[in-house]
C-alpha cells in the first residue's frame, strides 16, 4: 500500500503535495480499471505485488517488485 511505500510520512500524502499532471490521472485511472478486469476475469498477469512508476513527462514507465511491510499499520483495516 501507499503507507508501506512511504513509511516515514506521518500525515496523508496527496497528489497535491507530490505533483501530478492532470491528464496522467485519467490514464492511471484507465490502467487501474484494466488491472481490476485482469484480476476479476483471471486474464493476463496483474501487477499484484508490483509498483508501476509512470513518468509521462519523459515517457518512462517502469515496474518494481515490492514486498509488503509486515508492520504496516494499514493492514489491520483490511
C-alpha positions as CSV (number, residue, x, y, z in Angstrom):
1,X,0.0,0.0,0.0
2,X,1.0,3.6,-0.2
3,X,1.8,3.7,3.5
4,X,4.3,0.7,3.1
5,X,6.0,2.6,0.3
6,X,6.2,5.9,2.2
7,X,6.7,4.8,5.8
8,X,8.4,8.0,7.0
9,X,5.4,10.2,6.5
10,X,3.1,10.7,9.5
11,X,0.3,12.5,7.6
12,X,-1.6,11.6,4.5
13,X,0.3,12.2,1.3
14,X,-1.7,13.6,-1.6
15,X,-1.1,14.2,-5.3
16,X,-1.3,17.9,-4.5
17,X,1.8,17.6,-2.4
18,X,3.8,15.4,-4.7
19,X,2.6,16.9,-8.0
20,X,0.7,15.2,-10.8
21,X,0.0,16.3,-14.4
22,X,-3.8,16.3,-14.8
23,X,-4.0,14.1,-17.9
24,X,-2.0,11.4,-16.1
25,X,-4.8,11.0,-13.6
26,X,-7.1,9.8,-16.4
27,X,-4.5,7.5,-17.8
28,X,-3.8,5.9,-14.5
29,X,-7.5,5.5,-13.8
30,X,-7.9,3.6,-17.0
31,X,-4.9,1.5,-16.2
32,X,-6.3,0.7,-12.8
33,X,-9.6,-0.3,-14.4
34,X,-7.7,-2.7,-16.7
35,X,-5.9,-4.2,-13.7
36,X,-9.3,-4.8,-12.0
37,X,-10.6,-6.5,-15.1
38,X,-7.5,-8.7,-15.3
39,X,-8.0,-9.8,-11.7
40,X,-11.8,-10.4,-12.0
41,X,-11.5,-12.3,-15.3
42,X,-8.3,-14.1,-14.4
43,X,-6.8,-12.7,-17.6
44,X,-3.1,-11.9,-18.2
45,X,-0.7,-11.1,-15.4
46,X,-1.9,-8.4,-13.0
47,X,0.5,-6.1,-11.2
48,X,-0.1,-7.6,-7.8
49,X,3.0,-7.0,-5.6
50,X,4.4,-4.6,-8.1
51,X,4.7,-0.8,-8.3
52,X,4.1,0.8,-11.7
53,X,6.1,4.0,-12.0
54,X,5.0,6.2,-14.9
55,X,6.9,9.4,-15.6
56,X,4.8,10.5,-18.5
57,X,6.6,13.9,-18.7
58,X,9.5,11.9,-20.2
59,X,7.6,8.9,-21.4
60,X,9.2,6.5,-18.9
61,X,7.2,3.6,-17.4
62,X,8.8,1.0,-15.1
63,X,7.7,-1.8,-12.8
64,X,9.3,-2.6,-9.4
65,X,8.6,-5.7,-7.3
66,X,7.8,-4.7,-3.7
67,X,7.4,-6.7,-0.5
68,X,4.7,-5.8,1.9
69,X,5.8,-4.2,5.2
70,X,4.9,-6.8,7.9
71,X,4.4,-3.9,10.4
72,X,2.2,-1.9,8.2
73,X,-0.4,-0.1,10.3
74,X,-2.9,-0.1,7.5
75,X,-3.1,-3.9,7.3
76,X,-5.3,-4.0,10.4
77,X,-8.1,-2.3,8.5
78,X,-8.2,-4.8,5.6
